[in-house]
């Protein structure tokens, strides 16, 4: 990008800005899937896989298994061995030759220490290294001695007697189910099913359909309700762990195993509740039974867990297909609210609760204040892993089912190598009234479309691959079927905060009447490095009080080819006349201070064209200013025309300032056009020129 300062120092406050004209080098290559991008970003942030979860030294815990297992799924989907090797490096570091595991102590009976063992199934399958088989058997032994309540429910840890946490179901039971599946241990299936049912019975809250974080069956813990033993709230991530545990366990539990139908009933209850508690953004709150209350926040780890679980449950037929819409909305919400990409392309997921628990040395009461004040951080593996899993589910869908999500970057290509083959289709896929940016990249080609960007779209940027060869064209003109001027547009922009870059917009109609290429009605519109081709009425700036900005653009036409009531700044543009006529026909209302300003522009003409006026007033109070412009010899000495109405000379606001070139001689200018002074121009700052109901930051 290049920096360009406005010649006048007094204008520096307004337009000492960086040109946003995008070159073909900026046009994106085919983007990698989100799962791959996130996995690669984590490998950059954590060069050694044991460093996952912000670890300064070796640790055997559930976060490594969650995130590295997700990376192995990326390897399974896309075949890039670096993801498998990254996970293998951790396993190879932590598992000793005799099958013992560094930092693991069986007699702690902590379910949290089981989860990382799941990746060893696949590693042993591929390496056949006996140390991994021994490690798997060691972890399996823990279940034989895991402390239990009287009803058989596993304690979360030995140091948490009588307590069942929803978290623990994910930490332990999917390992047990997969071990049973791989080692012909069918009795373990009943153990898994019973654990799912027991924890549901202990944590279910019938008042809202949610499941609370945990239960102390003895009812002795300070955090436990003295009647039910339950903790105080439904913590989003705890329910996320439980939901993932169910869908992952069902991968291995045989279809006709007794009790499997009860697990499906629980899963469907959760799905129903997730739909009920989903926010308008598509996400879920840190404390779900306090959704929307002061201090609560939309949290990325539970949202990612729910989206993954819903996608998978729909795909497997565990829940009705109607829940796909809930999952899709959730995935959109994650991308819109949590996913950030830095200048180096590293992907981050934000707003994840670092940790939450109950009891312990630094006692945690599990009240509302506790949950909402725990540390929130970016790229916590408890959000990273589920986001990768959710993305893999999304990426595995047929293209037609992915049509209306992942809206940040879309590619239009006529050869069908992009997301859409027409610009209209891409615009149709964009959600209404967004507060995030959507970029629609348009590959080279001539797109014969008549486009409307509707009023409900905002924050959309349409970027061409090459301004000369990315063309939107149409051939309507005013005398065709009594169409009239204002329906002849090639592109009509009704939405606000819309940007076009590197695009040619053309009305290729024959010279049979007015034929608009660009028709604007929205506010805060930008056109950067674009071409507007036509004859009469090429660019119509159609609504008073709307603000437009053109930079590095080429605009051509015959008569009144820039016209209308809007407020528009043209910076460093080429204005090319194709016939002896008029460049502008502003219709600025009396109550609006500014109409058109052309700064640092160049006015040119075709050979033989030698009598062109800078403008004529379509309405009496037309405002047009040319300053610091190079005016070709085709500009007539008088400069301006009154449109055959002398009364306009008393009201039209026409001015010039320090123009150059053969057409800039002011000695014979009409007396009713002003020549501005330095003092006059000092008033033309951005906040003044574009001041209406609110401010507009051009960039």
Secondary structure, 3 states (H helix, E strand, C coil): CCEECCCCHHHHHHHCEECCCCCHHHCCCCCCCHHHHHHHHHHHHCCCHHHCCCCCCCCCCHHHHHHHHHHHHHHHHHCCHHHHHHHHHHHHHHECCCCCECCCCHHHCCHHHCHHHHHHHHHHHHHCCHHHHHHHHHHHHHHHHCCECCCCCECCCCCCCCEEEHHHHHHHHHHHHHHHHHCCCCHHHHHHHHHHHHHHHHHEECCCCEECCEEECCCCCCCCCCCCCECCCCEHHHHHHHHHHHHHHCCCCCCCCCCHHHHHHHHHHHHHHHHHHCCCCCCCECEHHHCCCCCCCECHHHHHHHHHHHHHHHHHCCCCHHHHHHHHHHHHHHHHHCEEECCCCCEEECCEECCCCCECCCCECCCHHHHHHCCEECCCHHHHHHHHHHHHHHHCCCHHHHCCCCCCEEEECCCCCCCECCHHHHHHCCCCCCCCCEEEEECCEEEECCEEECCCCEEEEEEECCCCCEEEEECCCCCCCCCCHHHCCCEEECCEEEEEECCEEEECCCCCCCCCCEEECCCCEEEECCEEECCCCCEEECCCCCEEEEECCEEEECCCCEEECCEEEEECCEEEECCCCEEEEECCCCCCCCCEEEECCEEEECCCCCCEEEEECCCCCCEEEEECCEECCCECCCCEECCCCHHHHHCCEEEEECCECHHHCCCCCCCCCEECCHHHHCCCCHHHHCCCCCCCCCC
